[in-house]
Amino acid sequence: MSPLVKDTRVRFQRAIELLRNPDAVLNAEAIHSLSDLDGDSLDTFLALWPQMSIERRRSLITRLVETAEINFELDFSTIIHPALTDPDPEVRVAAIEGVLEDSPRRVIEQLMQLAQNDPFSEVRAAAAQALGQFVLKGELGKLPDAFNTHLQDTILAIYHNRSEDLDVRRRALEAIGNCSREGVTELILDAYNADELMMRASAVFAMGRTCDGIWQGQIMQELSSEHPEMRYEAARAAGELELRPALPRLAELAYDDDRQIQEVSIWAMGEIGGRAANKVLTELATMAESTDDNVLMEAVEEAIAASSLSGTDHLALFDYSEYDDEYMDEELKHLLDDDEIDDLYDLNDDDDEADEDDEDDEDDEDDDGVGSGDGDDEDDDEDDEADDDYMDDDDDL
């Protein structure tokens, strides 16, 4: 037996001892030792599983799912998949959240059964939502055609079941939003006109999943909705569809008092990308640093990293070069300077070349004695006042 294998078994045995003690705290080593279980180790764990208290099973599955989201090298699927049949509904919900898109077909079928037949609506809703990743997988041709059709039919049947709980039906709508099947557009539109607020919110979510620019009007409208649920989903949809015209409103929402709306708006700006988005994100980073807001700083840094991927090699989903320039100028003048506004429309501009051209222009102006007079100082003062007004307005959000 190699030293590595021996060490792995020792750490696993220590984890099992901790799991047998209901009062023991599971450290990181114990959690990591439960990755990639198979053979005798898996049998040992599964034999212990039903002996654990409900609280222990709930906390353990939740911990495994959260850990796997942070560390992609860890794989707890051999624990999470059996937990889908746990007698406790909270454990089943937690396990559903840990199902990944590379799960085998039998797990997808299990989710379909849970979405249709589980006695608890919370479990059915979670399962219906989780099926969305497999609808997308089918759209990409990574599922057999017959099985893909069966999956879509199952989700549509759940949505059309008027006796089903609202949360289950709306999660089914969100899942089918990944599908280009005929009739899905009409379903989303019907849901958008529903009486129930949360169904309308799910419709906006589904709009973002369609990769279809026909929803731009609805999404832009809901960015200013009085309902935070709608603003949140509209911001997310704007990011998924890379709606550049939404940038001014997203910039405002990035200062929203609702932290969830703030974070999703920051994420959306990162997805849209470009110098204009980076300008706003940089201002947010400065604010986060000055207030020691580490959570906000992390969100901004991730958005800036995503934004940097947008450029000449990035294929935008839609062409906004014909968008109303006067409207965008008016919307962005309190936030961006003229160069950045122009850049918002120039989707084929090479950022590096643009920066070099700007520097050359500045050098020429300095040589000619242009741009150093009082008029430029007045323009700078006006820009500063505009930025101050923007911050004052957002403080009231």
C-alpha positions as CSV (number, residue, x, y, z in Angstrom):
1,M,0.0,0.0,0.0
2,S,1.4,3.4,-1.0
3,P,1.9,6.1,1.6
4,L,-0.7,8.2,-0.2
5,V,-3.4,5.5,-0.2
6,K,-2.6,4.8,3.5
7,D,-2.9,8.4,4.4
8,T,-6.2,8.7,2.5
9,R,-7.7,5.8,4.4
10,V,-6.5,7.1,7.8
11,R,-8.1,10.5,7.1
12,F,-11.3,8.8,6.0
13,Q,-11.4,6.7,9.2
14,R,-11.0,9.9,11.3
15,A,-13.9,11.4,9.4
16,I,-16.1,8.3,10.1
17,E,-15.3,8.6,13.8
18,L,-16.4,12.2,13.8
19,L,-19.6,11.3,11.9
20,R,-20.4,8.7,14.5
21,N,-20.2,11.4,17.2
22,P,-23.3,13.6,16.8
23,D,-21.7,16.4,18.8
24,A,-18.4,16.4,16.9
25,V,-17.6,19.3,14.6
26,L,-16.5,18.2,11.1
27,N,-13.3,20.0,10.1
28,A,-12.1,20.6,6.5
29,E,-10.0,17.5,6.5
30,A,-13.0,15.3,7.3
31,I,-15.1,17.0,4.6
32,H,-12.3,16.6,2.0
33,S,-11.8,12.9,2.9
34,L,-15.4,12.2,1.7
35,S,-14.6,13.1,-1.9
36,D,-14.5,10.4,-4.5
37,L,-15.7,7.6,-2.2
38,D,-16.0,4.1,-3.7
39,G,-15.6,0.5,-2.8
40,D,-15.4,-0.4,0.8
41,S,-15.1,3.3,1.9
42,L,-18.4,4.1,0.2
43,D,-20.1,1.1,1.7
44,T,-18.9,2.1,5.2
45,F,-20.3,5.6,4.7
46,L,-23.6,4.5,3.3
47,A,-24.1,2.0,6.2
48,L,-23.5,4.9,8.6
49,W,-25.8,7.3,6.8
50,P,-29.2,6.2,8.2
51,Q,-27.8,6.1,11.7
52,M,-27.0,9.8,11.6
53,S,-29.5,12.3,13.0
54,I,-31.6,14.3,10.6
55,E,-29.8,17.5,11.7
56,R,-26.4,15.8,10.9
57,R,-27.6,14.6,7.5
58,R,-28.9,18.0,6.6
59,S,-25.8,19.9,7.7
60,L,-23.5,17.4,6.0
61,I,-25.2,17.4,2.6
62,T,-25.3,21.2,2.7
63,R,-21.7,21.4,3.6
64,L,-20.7,19.0,0.9
65,V,-22.6,21.0,-1.8
66,E,-21.1,24.3,-0.6
67,T,-17.6,22.9,-0.6
68,A,-17.9,21.4,-4.1
69,E,-19.0,24.8,-5.4
70,I,-15.8,26.3,-4.1
71,N,-13.4,23.5,-4.9
72,F,-14.1,21.9,-8.3
73,E,-11.5,19.2,-7.7
74,L,-13.7,17.6,-5.0
75,D,-16.5,15.2,-6.1
76,F,-19.1,14.2,-3.5
77,S,-21.5,12.7,-6.1
78,T,-21.4,9.2,-4.6
79,I,-22.8,10.6,-1.4
80,I,-25.1,13.3,-2.9
81,H,-26.9,11.0,-5.4
82,P,-28.1,8.5,-2.8
83,A,-29.2,11.4,-0.6
84,L,-31.9,12.1,-3.2
85,T,-33.9,9.3,-1.7
86,D,-33.4,10.4,1.9
87,P,-36.6,10.3,4.0
88,D,-36.1,13.9,5.1
89,P,-37.3,16.5,2.5
90,E,-34.8,19.0,3.5
91,V,-32.0,16.6,2.8
92,R,-33.5,15.8,-0.6
93,V,-33.6,19.5,-1.4
94,A,-30.0,20.0,-0.4
95,A,-29.0,17.0,-2.4
96,I,-30.8,18.2,-5.5
97,E,-28.8,21.4,-5.3
98,G,-25.7,19.4,-5.5
99,V,-26.6,17.5,-8.7
100,L,-24.3,18.6,-11.5
101,E,-24.8,18.6,-15.3
102,D,-22.4,15.7,-15.8
103,S,-24.6,13.5,-13.7
104,P,-25.6,10.1,-15.3
105,R,-28.9,9.6,-17.0
106,R,-30.3,7.6,-14.0
107,V,-29.9,10.8,-11.8
108,I,-31.7,12.9,-14.4
109,E,-34.6,10.4,-14.4
110,Q,-34.6,10.5,-10.6
111,L,-34.9,14.2,-10.7
112,M,-37.8,13.9,-13.1
113,Q,-39.6,11.5,-10.7
114,L,-39.0,13.9,-7.8
115,A,-40.3,16.8,-9.8
116,Q,-43.5,15.0,-10.6
117,N,-44.2,12.7,-7.6
118,D,-42.4,13.9,-4.4
119,P,-45.0,14.5,-1.7
120,F,-43.4,17.8,-0.7
121,S,-43.8,20.8,-3.0
122,E,-40.4,22.2,-2.0
123,V,-38.7,19.1,-3.3
124,R,-40.7,19.1,-6.5
125,A,-39.8,22.7,-7.1
126,A,-36.1,22.2,-6.5
127,A,-36.1,19.1,-8.8
128,A,-37.9,21.0,-11.6
129,Q,-35.4,23.8,-11.3
130,A,-32.4,21.5,-11.4
131,L,-33.7,19.9,-14.6
132,G,-33.0,23.2,-16.4
133,Q,-29.3,22.4,-16.7
134,F,-30.1,19.2,-18.5
135,V,-32.5,21.0,-20.9
136,L,-29.6,23.1,-21.9
137,K,-27.4,20.0,-22.2
138,G,-30.0,18.6,-24.6
139,E,-30.0,21.8,-26.6
140,L,-26.3,21.4,-27.1
141,G,-26.8,17.9,-28.5
142,K,-25.4,16.2,-25.4
143,L,-28.4,14.0,-24.7
144,P,-30.0,11.4,-26.9
145,D,-32.8,12.9,-28.9
146,A,-35.6,10.6,-27.6
147,F,-34.5,11.2,-24.0
148,N,-34.2,14.9,-24.5
149,T,-37.8,15.0,-25.9
150,H,-39.0,13.0,-22.9
151,L,-37.3,15.5,-20.6
152,Q,-38.9,18.5,-22.2
153,D,-42.3,16.8,-22.3
154,T,-42.0,16.1,-18.5
155,I,-41.2,19.7,-17.7
156,L,-43.9,21.0,-19.9
157,A,-46.5,18.7,-18.3
158,I,-45.5,20.0,-14.9
159,Y,-45.9,23.6,-16.0
160,H,-49.3,22.9,-17.6
161,N,-50.6,21.2,-14.5
162,R,-52.8,23.9,-13.1
163,S,-53.4,22.0,-9.9
164,E,-49.7,22.0,-9.2
165,D,-48.1,24.4,-6.6
166,L,-47.2,27.8,-8.1
167,D,-43.5,27.4,-7.1
168,V,-43.2,24.1,-8.9
169,R,-44.8,25.4,-12.0
170,R,-42.7,28.5,-12.2
171,R,-39.5,26.5,-11.7
172,A,-40.6,24.3,-14.5
173,L,-41.0,27.4,-16.7
174,E,-37.5,28.5,-15.7
175,A,-36.1,25.1,-16.7
176,I,-37.8,25.1,-20.1
177,G,-36.5,28.6,-20.9
178,N,-33.3,26.9,-22.0
179,C,-35.2,25.2,-24.8
180,S,-35.7,26.4,-28.4
181,R,-38.7,24.2,-28.8
182,E,-41.7,25.7,-30.6
183,G,-44.3,27.2,-28.3
184,V,-41.9,28.0,-25.5
185,T,-41.9,31.7,-26.4
186,E,-45.7,31.8,-26.1
187,L,-45.4,30.1,-22.7
188,I,-43.0,32.7,-21.4
189,L,-45.2,35.5,-22.7
190,D,-48.3,34.0,-21.0
191,A,-46.4,33.7,-17.8
192,Y,-45.2,37.3,-18.0
193,N,-48.8,38.4,-18.1
194,A,-49.8,36.2,-15.2
195,D,-51.5,37.6,-12.1
196,E,-48.9,36.1,-9.7
197,L,-45.8,38.2,-9.2
198,M,-43.5,35.3,-8.8
199,M,-44.7,33.7,-12.0
200,R,-44.0,36.9,-13.8
201,A,-40.5,37.0,-12.2
202,S,-39.9,33.5,-13.4
203,A,-40.9,34.5,-16.9
204,V,-38.3,37.3,-16.9
205,F,-35.7,34.7,-15.7
206,A,-36.7,32.4,-18.6
207,M,-36.3,35.3,-21.0
208,G,-32.7,35.6,-20.1
209,R,-32.2,31.9,-20.7
210,T,-33.6,32.0,-24.3
211,C,-30.7,33.9,-25.9
212,D,-33.4,35.7,-27.8
213,G,-33.3,39.5,-28.2
214,I,-37.0,39.8,-28.6
215,W,-37.3,40.2,-24.8
216,Q,-35.2,43.3,-24.6
217,G,-38.3,45.6,-24.2
218,Q,-39.7,43.6,-21.3
219,I,-36.4,43.3,-19.6
220,M,-35.6,47.0,-19.9
221,Q,-39.0,47.8,-18.5
222,E,-38.7,45.5,-15.5
223,L,-35.3,47.0,-14.5
224,S,-37.3,49.9,-13.2
225,S,-40.1,47.8,-11.7
226,E,-41.4,48.7,-8.3
227,H,-41.0,45.0,-7.3
228,P,-37.5,44.0,-6.2
229,E,-38.1,40.5,-7.4
230,M,-38.7,41.8,-10.9
231,R,-35.7,44.1,-10.8
232,Y,-33.5,41.3,-9.7
233,E,-34.6,38.9,-12.5
234,A,-34.4,41.7,-15.1
235,A,-30.8,42.5,-14.1
236,R,-29.9,38.8,-14.3
237,A,-31.6,38.5,-17.7
238,A,-29.9,41.6,-19.0
239,G,-26.6,40.1,-18.1
240,E,-27.3,36.8,-19.7
241,L,-28.4,38.5,-22.9
242,E,-25.6,41.0,-22.7
243,L,-28.0,43.9,-23.2
244,R,-25.7,46.9,-23.6
245,P,-28.6,49.4,-23.5
246,A,-29.3,48.2,-20.0
247,L,-26.0,49.4,-18.7
248,P,-27.1,52.8,-17.4
249,R,-29.9,51.3,-15.3
250,L,-27.7,48.5,-14.1
251,A,-25.2,51.1,-13.0
252,E,-27.9,52.6,-10.8
253,L,-29.0,49.3,-9.5
254,A,-25.5,48.5,-8.5
255,Y,-26.0,51.0,-5.7
256,D,-29.4,49.5,-4.7
257,D,-30.0,49.1,-1.0
258,D,-31.0,45.5,-1.7
259,R,-27.7,43.6,-1.6
260,Q,-29.0,40.8,-3.9
261,I,-30.0,43.3,-6.6
262,Q,-26.7,45.1,-6.2
263,E,-24.7,42.0,-6.7
264,V,-26.6,40.7,-9.6
265,S,-26.4,44.1,-11.3
266,I,-22.6,44.0,-10.8
267,W,-22.5,40.5,-12.3
268,A,-24.6,41.7,-15.3
269,M,-22.2,44.6,-16.0
270,G,-19.4,42.1,-16.0
271,E,-21.2,39.9,-18.6
272,I,-21.9,43.0,-20.8
273,G,-18.3,44.1,-20.5
274,G,-16.6,47.0,-22.3
275,R,-14.9,50.2,-21.1
276,A,-18.1,51.7,-20.0
277,A,-19.0,48.8,-17.7
278,N,-15.4,48.8,-16.4
279,K,-15.7,52.5,-15.5
280,V,-18.7,51.8,-13.2
281,L,-17.1,48.7,-11.8
282,T,-13.9,50.6,-11.0
283,E,-16.0,53.2,-9.1
284,L,-17.7,50.4,-7.2
285,A,-14.4,48.9,-6.3
286,T,-13.2,52.2,-4.9
287,M,-16.4,52.4,-2.8
288,A,-16.0,48.8,-1.6
289,E,-12.4,49.4,-0.5
290,S,-13.2,52.6,1.3
291,T,-16.0,50.9,3.3
292,D,-14.1,47.7,3.9
293,D,-16.9,45.8,2.2
294,N,-15.2,42.5,1.3
295,V,-18.3,40.9,-0.1
296,L,-18.9,43.8,-2.5
297,M,-15.3,43.9,-3.5
298,E,-15.3,40.2,-4.4
299,A,-18.4,40.6,-6.5
300,V,-16.8,43.6,-8.3
301,E,-13.5,41.8,-8.9
302,E,-15.3,38.8,-10.4
303,A,-17.3,41.2,-12.7
304,I,-14.2,43.0,-13.8
305,A,-12.5,39.7,-14.6
306,A,-15.5,38.7,-16.7
307,S,-15.7,42.0,-18.4
308,S,-12.0,41.7,-19.5
309,L,-13.1,38.7,-21.6
310,S,-15.2,41.0,-23.7
311,G,-13.3,42.5,-26.6
312,T,-12.6,42.0,-30.3
313,D,-12.4,38.2,-29.8
314,H,-15.8,38.2,-28.0
315,L,-18.8,37.4,-30.2
316,A,-21.7,39.6,-28.9
317,L,-25.1,38.0,-28.9
318,F,-26.7,41.0,-30.6
319,D,-25.7,44.0,-32.6
320,Y,-26.5,47.3,-30.8
321,S,-24.6,49.5,-33.2
322,E,-27.9,50.9,-34.4
323,Y,-29.2,51.7,-31.0
324,D,-30.3,55.3,-30.4
325,D,-27.1,57.1,-29.6
326,E,-28.9,60.3,-28.3
327,Y,-30.8,58.2,-25.8
328,M,-27.6,56.5,-24.6
329,D,-25.7,59.8,-24.4
330,E,-28.5,61.3,-22.2
331,E,-28.6,58.2,-20.0
332,L,-24.8,57.9,-19.6
333,K,-23.7,61.6,-19.4
334,H,-23.9,61.7,-15.6
335,L,-21.7,58.6,-15.4
336,L,-19.3,58.4,-18.4
337,D,-17.2,60.8,-20.4
338,D,-17.7,61.3,-24.2
339,D,-15.0,58.8,-25.2
340,E,-16.6,56.0,-23.1
341,I,-20.1,56.8,-24.4
342,D,-18.8,56.5,-28.0
343,D,-17.0,53.2,-27.1
344,L,-20.3,51.7,-25.9
345,Y,-21.6,51.6,-29.5
346,D,-18.3,50.6,-31.2
347,L,-18.6,46.9,-30.6
348,N,-15.8,46.1,-33.0
349,D,-13.3,48.6,-31.5
350,D,-9.9,47.3,-30.4
351,D,-9.6,48.7,-26.8
352,D,-5.8,48.7,-26.9
353,E,-5.7,50.6,-30.2
354,A,-8.3,53.0,-28.9
355,D,-6.2,53.7,-25.8
356,E,-3.1,54.4,-28.0
357,D,-5.0,56.7,-30.2
358,D,-6.3,58.7,-27.2
359,E,-2.8,59.0,-25.9
360,D,-1.5,60.3,-29.3
361,D,-4.3,62.8,-29.4
362,E,-3.5,64.1,-26.0
363,D,0.2,64.5,-26.9
364,D,-0.7,66.4,-30.1
365,E,-3.0,68.7,-28.0
366,D,-0.3,69.4,-25.5
367,D,2.2,70.2,-28.3
368,D,-0.2,72.6,-29.9
369,G,-1.1,74.2,-26.6
370,V,-4.7,73.0,-27.0
371,G,-6.8,71.6,-24.1
372,S,-4.9,73.3,-21.3
373,G,-7.1,76.4,-21.0
374,D,-9.8,77.3,-18.4
375,G,-12.5,75.8,-20.6
376,D,-11.2,72.3,-19.9
377,D,-11.1,73.0,-16.2
378,E,-14.8,73.9,-16.3
379,D,-15.6,70.7,-18.2
380,D,-13.8,68.7,-15.5
381,D,-15.8,70.5,-12.8
382,E,-19.0,69.7,-14.6
383,D,-18.0,66.0,-14.8
384,D,-17.2,66.0,-11.1
385,E,-20.5,67.5,-10.3
386,A,-22.3,64.9,-12.5
387,D,-20.5,62.1,-10.7
388,D,-21.5,63.6,-7.3
389,D,-25.1,63.9,-8.4
390,Y,-25.1,60.2,-9.5
391,M,-23.8,59.1,-6.1
392,D,-26.4,61.3,-4.3
393,D,-29.2,59.9,-6.4
394,D,-28.1,56.3,-5.7
395,D,-27.9,57.0,-2.0
396,D,-31.6,57.5,-2.1
397,L,-32.3,54.1,-3.7
